[in-house]
Amino acid sequence: MSLALLAGILTVLMPAGLALIATGLGRAKNAAHTMIGHTLTGAVALLSFFVVGFALAGADPSTPSTAGWIFAHHRGFFLHGMQHDPAALCWFLIAANSAVIALIVPLGAMVERLSLKAHVGLAVAIGGVLYPLAACWLWTGGWLSQLGAHLHLAHARSTTPGRGPYICWVERSVSSARLLSGRDMESSTFRDRRDPFSATTCRW
């Protein structure tokens, strides 16, 4: 548990680094808007996960696959009843940071393309509903992990949380954000830049 707690503490720094990358990829006049947007949405996503998301995701990543077909958990709103459970608090730290990162990466792909209201709306949706449901289905005994176990397919809970499913979630979030934004991700913000890192991030 100590190593998991250390990893959770270190991942707290990742949103700040991703926000700096997104700010560097944007124009100078929008630097303040980009940093404020990433900082605010990270806080809103964390609050949404604390209020609702953690209860939907589930407090025990070791839930057996024979626990029944679970669509969403419903215990732990506002961390109620878990204040003195070290394992649940450690899982909350890891899952909450993962939820914030799962939000920050798509926002970085849409830098300068969303208003502050859209940032907040995405933070509430991803931090409070979408990511917690994905975490429940994959890592805390949800129906998707049980489907893999019952049909002898790949099991998503091989790690906590599984890096493969998590990266897949982030990539799908970026693709969905590009479709919902309704704008060309290779707009003038990136088109005239010769930096290969900017082009790679734009296409990703």
N, C-alpha and C positions, 0 to 999 in steps of 0.2 A: 504493500500500500504506500510505503514511503516513496518509492520510485514513481508510482503513478501520481502522487501528490506533487512531487518535484516537477514532473512533466506538465501537470496542469498549471503550476505556477509559471513555468517558462512560457507556456503558450499564451499567457496574458499579454506578453510583449508583441505577439505576432500581429494583432490588428493595427497597432501603431506603425509597425514597419510596412504593412500593406497600404496603410493610408499615405505614408510618405512616398511609396512607389507610385500610387495613383496620382498624387499631387505633382510629382515630377513628370508624369506623362501628360499632364494637362498644361493649359496656358497659364502664364504668370498671373493674369488678371483674375483667374478663377481659383487661385491657390487657396484663398481663405474659405471660399464656398466648399471646395473639395474636402479640406481638413475638417471643417465644422460638420459637414454632412457625414463623413465617416465616423467622427467622434460621437456625434449625436445618435446616429443609427446604431452604433455599437452599444451605447448605453440603453437605448430603447429595446433592442433585441435582448440584452441581458435581463432587463426588467420584465419583459414579456415572458422570457423563459422561467424566471423566478416565480411569477404569478401563476402562469398556466402551463407553460411548456414542460416543466419538469414533471408535473403530475401526469401529463399525457405520455411522456417518454418512458416513465417508469424508474423507480429508484434502485432496482436490482438488476444489473446486467448479467447475473448468473441465473436468471429465471429459466427453468428447464423447458425444453421444447414440447413437453407433454402437458403443459399447463392449460391447454385449451386454445382455441383460435381467438387470439387477442387482436383487436383492432386498435384500441387505445387504453391506456391505464387511466385511473381516476383517483389516485391517492398521492397526496403531497403538495396540494395547492399552497403557495406561500411557504413551502417546506414544513407544513404543519405536521407535527408528530415525528419529525426527523432531525430536530435540532441536536439531539444527543446520540445520533447514529453516525460514527466516523466514516463507515463505508459509504453510506448514502451521501454524505457531504462531499467526500472525495469524488464520487461519481458525478455529483452536481457540478463541481468545479471543472472537471474535464468536459462534461457534456455542454455546459454553458459556454465555455471558451470555443468549443467546436461549433456551436450554433452561431456565435458572433463571426467566426472566420468564414463559415458557410454563407454568411450575408455579405461580408466585406469583399470577398473575391468577385461576385457578380457586380457589385457596385463599382469596383475598380475597372471592370470591363465596360461599364457604361459611364465612365467619368465625363462630366460636363453635359450629360444628356438627360438628367433627371432633376426635377425641382426638389426642394427640401421636403415638401409634403409627400412626394413620391418616395423619398428616402425613408421617411418615418413609416409610411404604409407598408413598404417592403420589410422593414425591421419587425413590425408587429406580426406580419403574416409569417415570415420565416422563423423568427425567434419564438413565437407563441403557438404556431400550429404546424407548419409544413415540416420543419426540421424535427420537432418532437415526434411527429407521427412516423417519420422515416426512422428515427432512432428506436422507437417502439417496435416497428416491424422487423428491424434488422438485428438489434442487440439485446432487447429485454424480453424475449419470448413472444414477439409478435407473429402474426400469421405468415409473414414471408420467410422468416427464419425457420419456422416449423414446417413450412412447405418443403424447404430444402432438406430438412432432416427426415421427414417422412418419405420423401421420394428419392432419398439417397443422392441428393444433389449437393452443390457447394453450400457450406454453412457460413452465414454472414458473421456469426459471433465468434469466429476463430481468434479475433483480437478485439480489444475494447477501446474505442470503437474500431471496427475493421477499416483499414486504410483504403482498400480497394473500393468498397461500397461508398465510403465517404468521398473519395476523389470523384467517383462516378456521380454522386449527388451534386458536387460543386460544378462539374462540367455541365450537367443537365441544367443547373440553375443559370449558368452563363448563357447557354443556348436559349433557354426560355426568356431570359431578360432581353436578349437580342431581338427575339421575335416580338415581344411585347412592346419594346421601345419603338418599333416601327421606323427605325432610322438605320441608315447605312453605318455599320461600325467602322468603316474605312472612310470616314468623312474627312473634311479638311483639317481636323485636329491632328490626324495622323498621316494624311496622304503625302504631305510634303516633307515628312521626316525620314531621314536615312538611317536612323538608329534601328538595328535589327531587333533589339529588345522591345522597342515600342511596337514594331510590326507584329512580332510574335505574340505579345500580350493582346494586341487588338484582335488578332484572329482567334486566339484562345478564348 
